[in-house]
Amino acid sequence: MYISYRNYHGGINNLVVVESSGVVTTSLKDKETAIRTHKRKLKRIKAKQKGTKQA
C-alpha cells in the first residue's frame, strides 16, 4: 500500500491518495479514512471477481 499526499483545489497536501494492486482511493479527511475506504474498496472488488454479491 502506497500512501501519498497531493494538492487539491489550491490546498497544500490536503488530498490523501492510497494505491495498491492498481486500485487508487482518495480522501480529503485524513489518512485513516483513506486506508479504511481503500480496504473496503479492495474487498468489494475481490467479492465482485469471485462472482458473489455483497450487500
Secondary structure, DSSP 8 states (H G I E B T S, - for coil): -EEEEE--TT-SS-EEEEEETTEEEEESS-HHHHHHHHHHHHHHHHHHHHT----
